[in-house]
Amino acid sequence: MKGYVYILKCSDDSYYTGSTHNFEKRLYEHKSSKGPNYTKKKLPVKVVFVSEFPNYFDALIFEKQVKGWSRKKKEALIGGNFDLLPKLAECKNESHFKNLEK
C-alpha cells in the first residue's frame, strides 16, 4: 500500500507534517475538523507539500525525519530547494567541530 507525507500550512502560519495511506481522505479529515487537535484549532489549512512513497512504512520514516527539521529546512523542501537541505542540516552549535576557529 502506498504512503504519503504531507505538510499543511495552518491559519497561524505554522506547519503540520503528517503521513497517511489515503491522502485525499486524510486531507478531508483535516479540513472538516475531524483531524488531529493541532489542525482543528488552526483552520483553514492549506497543502504546501505532498510526496508519494511506495509503501506507508517509508512514508512514516520520512515524516518522523521532517518533523524534526527546522522551519527553514521545511521551507526549502516545500520550495523544492533540495540543494539547500544538507546545508540547513549542519549543526550550528558553537562547540561543533566545523565551527571551531583554528
N, CA, C and O atoms as a Tinker XYZ file with bonds, in Angstrom:
   408  protein
     1  N      0.831000   -1.181000    0.000000    73     2
     2  CA     0.000000    0.000000    0.000000    64     1     3
     3  C      0.882000    1.253000    0.000000    63     2     4     5
     4  O      1.831000    1.349000    0.778000    81     3
     5  N      0.569000    2.195000   -0.860000    73     3     6
     6  CA     1.340000    3.430000   -0.950000    64     5     7
     7  C      1.199000    4.250000    0.324000    63     6     8     9
     8  O      0.262000    4.074000    1.104000    81     7
     9  N      2.162000    5.153000    0.512000    73     7    10
    10  CA     2.111000    6.070000    1.634000    64     9    11
    11  C      2.369000    7.483000    1.144000    63    10    12    13
    12  O      2.931000    7.684000    0.067000    81    11
    13  N      1.965000    8.443000    1.924000    73    11    14
    14  CA     2.129000    9.851000    1.575000    64    13    15
    15  C      2.622000   10.618000    2.795000    63    14    16    17
    16  O      2.205000   10.354000    3.922000    81    15
    17  N      3.515000   11.569000    2.552000    73    15    18
    18  CA     3.915000   12.535000    3.565000    64    17    19
    19  C      3.448000   13.880000    3.057000    63    18    20    21
    20  O      3.600000   14.202000    1.878000    81    19
    21  N      2.880000   14.662000    3.957000    73    19    22
    22  CA     2.356000   15.954000    3.554000    64    21    23
    23  C      2.673000   17.004000    4.615000    63    22    24    25
    24  O      2.868000   16.697000    5.791000    81    23
    25  N      2.716000   18.246000    4.157000    73    23    26
    26  CA     2.866000   19.377000    5.062000    64    25    27
    27  C      1.720000   20.329000    4.785000    63    26    28    29
    28  O      1.460000   20.696000    3.639000    81    27
    29  N      1.040000   20.723000    5.851000    73    27    30
    30  CA    -0.039000   21.689000    5.762000    64    29    31
    31  C      0.428000   23.000000    6.376000    63    30    32    33
    32  O      1.138000   23.003000    7.382000    81    31
    33  N      0.033000   24.102000    5.778000    73    31    34
    34  CA     0.266000   25.413000    6.384000    64    33    35
    35  C     -1.039000   25.812000    7.058000    63    34    36    37
    36  O     -2.094000   25.864000    6.427000    81    35
    37  N     -0.944000   26.089000    8.340000    73    35    38
    38  CA    -2.131000   26.404000    9.131000    64    37    39
    39  C     -2.409000   27.901000    9.137000    63    38    40    41
    40  O     -1.569000   28.698000    8.718000    81    39
    41  N     -3.577000   28.275000    9.607000    73    39    42
    42  CA    -4.006000   29.676000    9.604000    64    41    43
    43  C     -3.098000   30.570000   10.441000    63    42    44    45
    44  O     -3.041000   31.777000   10.205000    81    43
    45  N     -2.385000   29.998000   11.418000    73    43    46
    46  CA    -1.466000   30.793000   12.248000    64    45    47
    47  C     -0.054000   30.809000   11.672000    63    46    48    49
    48  O      0.884000   31.242000   12.342000    81    47
    49  N      0.103000   30.339000   10.432000    73    47    50
    50  CA     1.373000   30.307000    9.708000    64    49    51
    51  C      2.313000   29.188000   10.175000    63    50    52    53
    52  O      3.473000   29.149000    9.765000    81    51
    53  N      1.830000   28.289000   11.018000    73    51    54
    54  CA     2.637000   27.148000   11.440000    64    53    55
    55  C      2.481000   26.019000   10.425000    63    54    56    57
    56  O      1.590000   26.050000    9.576000    81    55
    57  N      3.360000   25.020000   10.524000    73    55    58
    58  CA     3.309000   23.862000    9.640000    64    57    59
    59  C      2.918000   22.618000   10.426000    63    58    60    61
    60  O      3.328000   22.431000   11.572000    81    59
    61  N      2.122000   21.779000    9.791000    73    59    62
    62  CA     1.772000   20.477000   10.339000    64    61    63
    63  C      2.262000   19.428000    9.354000    63    62    64    65
    64  O      1.933000   19.482000    8.169000    81    63
    65  N      3.042000   18.480000    9.837000    73    63    66
    66  CA     3.562000   17.397000    8.995000    64    65    67
    67  C      2.868000   16.104000    9.383000    63    66    68    69
    68  O      2.757000   15.780000   10.565000    81    67
    69  N      2.401000   15.368000    8.383000    73    67    70
    70  CA     1.726000   14.111000    8.655000    64    69    71
    71  C      2.005000   13.079000    7.582000    63    70    72    73
    72  O      2.611000   13.372000    6.551000    81    71
    73  N      1.547000   11.857000    7.847000    73    71    74
    74  CA     1.656000   10.778000    6.864000    64    73    75
    75  C      0.355000    9.989000    6.867000    63    74    76    77
    76  O     -0.378000    9.967000    7.856000    81    75
    77  N      0.089000    9.352000    5.753000    73    75    78
    78  CA    -1.154000    8.596000    5.616000    64    77    79
    79  C     -1.030000    7.613000    4.456000    63    78    80    81
    80  O     -0.114000    7.714000    3.640000    81    79
    81  N     -1.942000    6.680000    4.391000    73    79    82
    82  CA    -2.008000    5.774000    3.238000    64    81    83
    83  C     -3.120000    6.213000    2.286000    63    82    84    85
    84  O     -3.231000    5.683000    1.180000    81    83
    85  N     -3.949000    7.184000    2.708000    73    83    86
    86  CA    -5.031000    7.694000    1.865000    64    85    87
    87  C     -5.048000    9.222000    1.998000    63    86    88    89
    88  O     -5.712000    9.772000    2.877000    81    87
    89  N     -4.317000    9.887000    1.120000    73    87    90
    90  CA    -4.133000   11.328000    1.248000    64    89    91
    91  C     -5.435000   12.106000    1.123000    63    90    92    93
    92  O     -5.690000   13.006000    1.923000    81    91
    93  N     -6.253000   11.784000    0.150000    73    91    94
    94  CA    -7.498000   12.530000   -0.055000    64    93    95
    95  C     -8.414000   12.442000    1.174000    63    94    96    97
    96  O     -9.007000   13.440000    1.584000    81    95
    97  N     -8.522000   11.253000    1.750000    73    95    98
    98  CA    -9.360000   11.072000    2.937000    64    97    99
    99  C     -8.784000   11.855000    4.111000    63    98   100   101
   100  O     -9.523000   12.513000    4.844000    81    99
   101  N     -7.493000   11.787000    4.288000    73    99   102
   102  CA    -6.856000   12.477000    5.415000    64   101   103
   103  C     -6.978000   13.993000    5.276000    63   102   104   105
   104  O     -7.216000   14.690000    6.262000    81   103
   105  N     -6.818000   14.495000    4.074000    73   103   106
   106  CA    -6.968000   15.932000    3.857000    64   105   107
   107  C     -8.403000   16.369000    4.171000    63   106   108   109
   108  O     -8.613000   17.418000    4.781000    81   107
   109  N     -9.368000   15.582000    3.762000    73   107   110
   110  CA   -10.764000   15.879000    4.085000    64   109   111
   111  C    -10.948000   15.942000    5.604000    63   110   112   113
   112  O    -11.621000   16.838000    6.115000    81   111
   113  N    -10.349000   14.992000    6.320000    73   111   114
   114  CA   -10.465000   14.982000    7.782000    64   113   115
   115  C     -9.891000   16.260000    8.391000    63   114   116   117
   116  O    -10.487000   16.854000    9.289000    81   115
   117  N     -8.726000   16.674000    7.891000    73   115   118
   118  CA    -8.126000   17.909000    8.399000    64   117   119
   119  C     -9.033000   19.110000    8.148000    63   118   120   121
   120  O     -9.272000   19.911000    9.052000    81   119
   121  N     -9.527000   19.233000    6.945000    73   119   122
   122  CA   -10.311000   20.407000    6.560000    64   121   123
   123  C    -11.700000   20.436000    7.192000    63   122   124   125
   124  O    -12.308000   21.502000    7.289000    81   123
   125  N    -12.213000   19.276000    7.626000    73   123   126
   126  CA   -13.551000   19.216000    8.211000    64   125   127
   127  C    -13.504000   19.044000    9.729000    63   126   128   129
   128  O    -14.475000   18.593000   10.336000    81   127
   129  N    -12.386000   19.400000   10.334000    73   127   130
   130  CA   -12.210000   19.341000   11.798000    64   129   131
   131  C    -12.283000   17.927000   12.371000    63   130   132   133
   132  O    -12.551000   17.759000   13.561000    81   131
   133  N    -12.050000   16.914000   11.545000    73   131   134
   134  CA   -12.037000   15.538000   12.027000    64   133   135
   135  C    -10.607000   15.028000   12.189000    63   134   136   137
   136  O    -10.389000   13.875000   12.562000    81   135
   137  N     -9.645000   15.887000   11.908000    73   135   138
   138  CA    -8.237000   15.526000   12.017000    64   137   139
   139  C     -7.737000   15.734000   13.434000    63   138   140   141
   140  O     -8.534000   15.831000   14.367000    81   139
   141  N     -6.424000   15.802000   13.603000    73   139   142
   142  CA    -5.842000   15.962000   14.931000    64   141   143
   143  C     -6.176000   17.319000   15.557000    63   142   144   145
   144  O     -6.505000   18.272000   14.851000    81   143
   145  N     -6.090000   17.394000   16.876000    73   143   146
   146  CA    -6.406000   18.624000   17.597000    64   145   147
   147  C     -5.596000   19.809000   17.098000    63   146   148   149
   148  O     -6.092000   20.936000   17.072000    81   147
   149  N     -4.350000   19.563000   16.699000    73   147   150
   150  CA    -3.489000   20.664000   16.266000    64   149   151
   151  C     -4.116000   21.430000   15.115000    63   150   152   153
   152  O     -4.184000   22.658000   15.149000    81   151
   153  N     -4.573000   20.716000   14.098000    73   151   154
   154  CA    -5.138000   21.410000   12.936000    64   153   155
   155  C     -6.581000   21.852000   13.174000    63   154   156   157
   156  O     -7.033000   22.809000   12.546000    81   155
   157  N     -7.303000   21.193000   14.047000    73   155   158
   158  CA    -8.684000   21.603000   14.347000    64   157   159
   159  C     -8.720000   23.051000   14.819000    63   158   160   161
   160  O     -9.642000   23.802000   14.502000    81   159
   161  N     -7.706000   23.422000   15.576000    73   159   162
   162  CA    -7.659000   24.761000   16.176000    64   161   163
   163  C     -7.030000   25.799000   15.256000    63   162   164   165
   164  O     -6.972000   26.977000   15.608000    81   163
   165  N     -6.559000   25.382000   14.084000    73   163   166
   166  CA    -5.810000   26.286000   13.214000    64   165   167
   167  C     -6.330000   26.277000   11.782000    63   166   168   169
   168  O     -5.566000   26.428000   10.829000    81   167
   169  N     -7.636000   26.100000   11.647000    73   167   170
   170  CA    -8.251000   26.106000   10.323000    64   169   171
   171  C     -8.382000   27.527000    9.804000    63   170   172   173
   172  O     -8.515000   28.452000   10.605000    81   171
   173  N     -8.351000   27.734000    8.506000    73   171   174
   174  CA    -8.191000   26.710000    7.472000    64   173   175
   175  C     -6.735000   26.299000    7.306000    63   174   176   177
   176  O     -5.816000   27.017000    7.701000    81   175
   177  N     -6.548000   25.116000    6.708000    73   175   178
   178  CA    -5.217000   24.618000    6.395000    64   177   179
   179  C     -5.064000   24.530000    4.880000    63   178   180   181
   180  O     -6.041000   24.381000    4.145000    81   179
   181  N     -3.820000   24.626000    4.436000    73   179   182
   182  CA    -3.528000   24.572000    3.001000    64   181   183
   183  C     -2.395000   23.572000    2.775000    63   182   184   185
   184  O     -1.399000   23.588000    3.498000    81   183
   185  N     -2.542000   22.714000    1.787000    73   183   186
   186  CA    -1.481000   21.761000    1.440000    64   185   187
   187  C     -0.354000   22.531000    0.754000    63   186   188   189
   188  O     -0.573000   23.207000   -0.251000    81   187
   189  N      0.858000   22.419000    1.312000    73   187   190
   190  CA     2.003000   23.079000    0.698000    64   189   191
   191  C      3.048000   22.078000    0.204000    63   190   192   193
   192  O      3.969000   22.443000   -0.527000    81   191
   193  N      2.898000   20.809000    0.608000    73   191   194
   194  CA     3.833000   19.768000    0.162000    64   193   195
   195  C      3.155000   18.420000    0.303000    63   194   196   197
   196  O      2.466000   18.162000    1.290000    81   195
   197  N      3.352000   17.556000   -0.690000    73   195   198
   198  CA     2.922000   16.164000   -0.595000    64   197   199
   199  C      3.872000   15.324000   -1.440000    63   198   200   201
   200  O      4.250000   15.712000   -2.545000    81   199
   201  N      4.248000   14.172000   -0.903000    73   199   202
   202  CA     5.131000   13.255000   -1.615000    64   201   203
   203  C      4.615000   11.832000   -1.445000    63   202   204   205
   204  O      4.226000   11.426000   -0.349000    81   203
   205  N      4.616000   11.088000   -2.534000    73   203   206
   206  CA     4.142000    9.700000   -2.519000    64   205   207
   207  C      5.315000    8.754000   -2.333000    63   206   208   209
   208  O      6.391000    8.972000   -2.889000    81   207
   209  N      5.107000    7.697000   -1.546000    73   207   210
   210  CA     6.111000    6.679000   -1.287000    64   209   211
   211  C      5.566000    5.316000   -1.695000    63   210   212   213
   212  O      4.353000    5.111000   -1.714000    81   211
   213  N      6.463000    4.378000   -2.025000    73   211   214
   214  CA     5.997000    3.055000   -2.456000    64   213   215
   215  C      5.204000    2.309000   -1.384000    63   214   216   217
   216  O      4.368000    1.462000   -1.698000    81   215
   217  N      5.474000    2.631000   -0.108000    73   215   218
   218  CA     4.737000    1.986000    0.969000    64   217   219
   219  C      4.636000    2.932000    2.170000    63   218   220   221
   220  O      5.391000    3.897000    2.286000    81   219
   221  N      3.695000    2.633000    3.051000    73   219   222
   222  CA     3.431000    3.511000    4.192000    64   221   223
   223  C      4.607000    3.551000    5.163000    63   222   224   225
   224  O      4.865000    4.591000    5.769000    81   223
   225  N      5.313000    2.457000    5.320000    73   223   226
   226  CA     6.449000    2.423000    6.246000    64   225   227
   227  C      7.503000    3.455000    5.851000    63   226   228   229
   228  O      8.008000    4.172000    6.715000    81   227
   229  N      7.845000    3.547000    4.567000    73   227   230
   230  CA     8.822000    4.548000    4.106000    64   229   231
   231  C      8.303000    5.967000    4.344000    63   230   232   233
   232  O      9.071000    6.856000    4.711000    81   231
   233  N      7.022000    6.175000    4.139000    73   231   234
   234  CA     6.422000    7.492000    4.382000    64   233   235
   235  C      6.511000    7.851000    5.864000    63   234   236   237
   236  O      6.827000    8.989000    6.210000    81   235
   237  N      6.239000    6.900000    6.723000    73   235   238
   238  CA     6.294000    7.132000    8.168000    64   237   239
   239  C      7.705000    7.514000    8.617000    63   238   240   241
   240  O      7.872000    8.407000    9.448000    81   239
   241  N      8.706000    6.850000    8.077000    73   239   242
   242  CA    10.096000    7.176000    8.405000    64   241   243
   243  C     10.426000    8.607000    7.977000    63   242   244   245
   244  O     11.036000    9.359000    8.738000    81   243
   245  N     10.025000    8.980000    6.767000    73   243   246
   246  CA    10.304000   10.330000    6.281000    64   245   247
   247  C      9.535000   11.375000    7.097000    63   246   248   249
   248  O     10.068000   12.445000    7.391000    81   247
   249  N      8.300000   11.072000    7.457000    73   247   250
   250  CA     7.517000   12.000000    8.284000    64   249   251
   251  C      8.249000   12.301000    9.585000    63   250   252   253
   252  O      8.356000   13.460000    9.985000    81   251
   253  N      8.752000   11.266000   10.244000    73   251   254
   254  CA     9.466000   11.454000   11.517000    64   253   255
   255  C     10.709000   12.317000   11.318000    63   254   256   257
   256  O     11.037000   13.134000   12.179000    81   255
   257  N     11.401000   12.146000   10.197000    73   255   258
   258  CA    12.572000   12.980000    9.913000    64   257   259
   259  C     12.164000   14.440000    9.760000    63   258   260   261
   260  O     12.749000   15.326000   10.383000    81   259
   261  N     11.169000   14.680000    8.935000    73   259   262
   262  CA    10.745000   16.048000    8.633000    64   261   263
   263  C     10.232000   16.752000    9.889000    63   262   264   265
   264  O     10.467000   17.948000   10.063000    81   263
   265  N      9.542000   16.032000   10.757000    73   263   266
   266  CA     9.031000   16.632000   11.992000    64   265   267
   267  C     10.156000   17.200000   12.851000    63   266   268   269
   268  O      9.940000   18.137000   13.619000    81   267
   269  N     11.353000   16.637000   12.724000    73   267   270
   270  CA    12.488000   17.115000   13.493000    64   269   271
   271  C     13.247000   18.260000   12.838000    63   270   272   273
   272  O     14.199000   18.782000   13.418000    81   271
   273  N     12.841000   18.650000   11.649000    73   271   274
   274  CA    13.549000   19.687000   10.897000    64   273   275
   275  C     13.163000   21.084000   11.365000    63   274   276   277
   276  O     12.089000   21.303000   11.925000    81   275
   277  N     14.070000   22.015000   11.120000    73   275   278
   278  CA    13.793000   23.424000   11.390000    64   277   279
   279  C     12.771000   23.949000   10.384000    63   278   280   281
   280  O     12.522000   23.327000    9.351000    81   279
   281  N     12.194000   25.085000   10.698000    73   279   282
   282  CA    11.247000   25.725000    9.780000    64   281   283
   283  C     11.912000   26.042000    8.442000    63   282   284   285
   284  O     11.316000   25.839000    7.384000    81   283
   285  N     13.159000   26.544000    8.492000    73   283   286
   286  CA    13.874000   26.880000    7.254000    64   285   287
   287  C     14.088000   25.650000    6.385000    63   286   288   289
   288  O     13.963000   25.720000    5.163000    81   287
   289  N     14.410000   24.526000    7.011000    73   287   290
   290  CA    14.636000   23.304000    6.244000    64   289   291
   291  C     13.321000   22.808000    5.635000    63   290   292   293
   292  O     13.299000   22.359000    4.489000    81   291
   293  N     12.232000   22.888000    6.394000    73   291   294
   294  CA    10.925000   22.503000    5.850000    64   293   295
   295  C     10.559000   23.399000    4.668000    63   294   296   297
   296  O     10.031000   22.923000    3.663000    81   295
   297  N     10.842000   24.693000    4.791000    73   295   298
   298  CA    10.509000   25.614000    3.706000    64   297   299
   299  C     11.364000   25.363000    2.464000    63   298   300   301
   300  O     10.906000   25.584000    1.343000    81   299
   301  N     12.596000   24.904000    2.654000    73   299   302
   302  CA    13.418000   24.528000    1.499000    64   301   303
   303  C     12.795000   23.315000    0.794000    63   302   304   305
   304  O     12.746000   23.270000   -0.435000    81   303
   305  N     12.326000   22.347000    1.562000    73   303   306
   306  CA    11.653000   21.171000    0.991000    64   305   307
   307  C     10.386000   21.601000    0.250000    63   306   308   309
   308  O     10.155000   21.182000   -0.884000    81   307
   309  N      9.577000   22.423000    0.883000    73   307   310
   310  CA     8.327000   22.904000    0.278000    64   309   311
   311  C      8.610000   23.631000   -1.030000    63   310   312   313
   312  O      7.881000   23.465000   -2.009000    81   311
   313  N      9.665000   24.433000   -1.047000    73   311   314
   314  CA    10.006000   25.205000   -2.238000    64   313   315
   315  C     10.778000   24.437000   -3.284000    63   314   316   317
   316  O     11.092000   24.980000   -4.343000    81   315
   317  N     11.094000   23.164000   -3.005000    73   315   318
   318  CA    11.836000   22.351000   -3.965000    64   317   319
   319  C     13.311000   22.688000   -4.027000    63   318   320   321
   320  O     13.985000   22.327000   -4.992000    81   319
   321  N     13.825000   23.374000   -3.016000    73   319   322
   322  CA    15.241000   23.749000   -2.960000    64   321   323
   323  C     16.044000   22.643000   -2.281000    63   322   324   325
   324  O     16.599000   22.840000   -1.200000    81   323
   325  N     16.100000   21.489000   -2.920000    73   323   326
   326  CA    16.705000   20.305000   -2.328000    64   325   327
   327  C     18.205000   20.463000   -2.085000    63   326   328   329
   328  O     18.762000   19.821000   -1.194000    81   327
   329  N     18.862000   21.320000   -2.877000    73   327   330
   330  CA    20.300000   21.537000   -2.700000    64   329   331
   331  C     20.601000   22.245000   -1.379000    63   330   332   333
   332  O     21.730000   22.168000   -0.895000    81   331
   333  N     19.634000   22.926000   -0.789000    73   331   334
   334  CA    19.835000   23.608000    0.489000    64   333   335
   335  C     19.715000   22.674000    1.694000    63   334   336   337
   336  O     20.200000   23.001000    2.776000    81   335
   337  N     19.084000   21.534000    1.521000    73   335   338
   338  CA    18.803000   20.658000    2.654000    64   337   339
   339  C     20.056000   20.227000    3.415000    63   338   340   341
   340  O     20.047000   20.277000    4.645000    81   339
   341  N     21.144000   19.802000    2.738000    73   339   342
   342  CA    22.345000   19.413000    3.503000    64   341   343
   343  C     22.935000   20.581000    4.304000    63   342   344   345
   344  O     23.365000   20.397000    5.443000    81   343
   345  N     22.956000   21.765000    3.719000    73   343   346
   346  CA    23.500000   22.938000    4.410000    64   345   347
   347  C     22.658000   23.281000    5.635000    63   346   348   349
   348  O     23.195000   23.599000    6.695000    81   347
   349  N     21.344000   23.215000    5.485000    73   347   350
   350  CA    20.456000   23.530000    6.603000    64   349   351
   351  C     20.472000   22.454000    7.680000    63   350   352   353
   352  O     19.996000   22.684000    8.792000    81   351
   353  N     21.011000   21.287000    7.365000    73   351   354
   354  CA    21.103000   20.203000    8.339000    64   353   355
   355  C     22.363000   20.296000    9.190000    63   354   356   357
   356  O     22.469000   19.615000   10.210000    81   355
   357  N     23.316000   21.128000    8.786000    73   355   358
   358  CA    24.561000   21.240000    9.542000    64   357   359
   359  C     24.308000   21.802000   10.928000    63   358   360   361
   360  O     23.455000   22.667000   11.126000    81   359
   361  N     25.058000   21.299000   11.864000    73   359   362
   362  CA    24.963000   21.754000   13.240000    64   361   363
   363  C     25.475000   23.191000   13.335000    63   362   364   365
   364  O     26.522000   23.522000   12.780000    81   363
   365  N     24.739000   24.027000   14.033000    73   363   366
   366  CA    25.128000   25.420000   14.208000    64   365   367
   367  C     25.650000   25.687000   15.627000    63   366   368   369
   368  O     25.952000   26.826000   15.981000    81   367
   369  N     25.750000   24.645000   16.416000    73   367   370
   370  CA    26.225000   24.765000   17.789000    64   369   371
   371  C     27.673000   25.237000   17.797000    63   370   372   373
   372  O     28.494000   24.725000   17.036000    81   371
   373  N     27.996000   26.204000   18.648000    73   371   374
   374  CA    29.353000   26.761000   18.692000    64   373   375
   375  C     30.411000   25.708000   19.006000    63   374   376   377
   376  O     31.570000   25.866000   18.623000    81   375
   377  N     30.034000   24.656000   19.686000    73   375   378
   378  CA    31.014000   23.631000   20.054000    64   377   379
   379  C     31.246000   22.606000   18.942000    63   378   380   381
   380  O     32.105000   21.734000   19.074000    81   379
   381  N     30.495000   22.705000   17.860000    73   379   382
   382  CA    30.637000   21.759000   16.744000    64   381   383
   383  C     31.984000   21.962000   16.055000    63   382   384   385
   384  O     32.430000   23.095000   15.875000    81   383
   385  N     32.617000   20.880000   15.678000    73   383   386
   386  CA    33.960000   20.965000   15.125000    64   385   387
   387  C     34.065000   21.808000   13.867000    63   386   388   389
   388  O     35.121000   22.388000   13.614000    81   387
   389  N     33.003000   21.896000   13.066000    73   387   390
   390  CA    33.066000   22.682000   11.844000    64   389   391
   391  C     33.088000   24.182000   12.134000    63   390   392   393
   392  O     33.529000   24.976000   11.303000    81   391
   393  N     32.613000   24.558000   13.309000    73   391   394
   394  CA    32.516000   25.962000   13.644000    64   393   395
   395  C     33.656000   26.457000   14.537000    63   394   396   397
   396  O     33.720000   27.642000   14.863000    81   395
   397  N     34.537000   25.569000   14.922000    73   395   398
   398  CA    35.629000   25.974000   15.792000    64   397   399
   399  C     36.643000   26.795000   15.011000    63   398   400   401
   400  O     36.992000   26.451000   13.882000    81   399
   401  N     37.106000   27.864000   15.607000    73   399   402
   402  CA    38.134000   28.668000   14.960000    64   401   403
   403  C     39.478000   27.972000   15.097000    63   402   404   405
   404  O     39.772000   27.377000   16.134000    81   403
   405  N     40.283000   28.045000   14.064000    73   403   406
   406  CA    41.586000   27.384000   14.102000    64   405   407
   407  C     42.670000   28.381000   14.338000    63   406   408
   408  O     43.843000   28.014000   14.402000    81   407
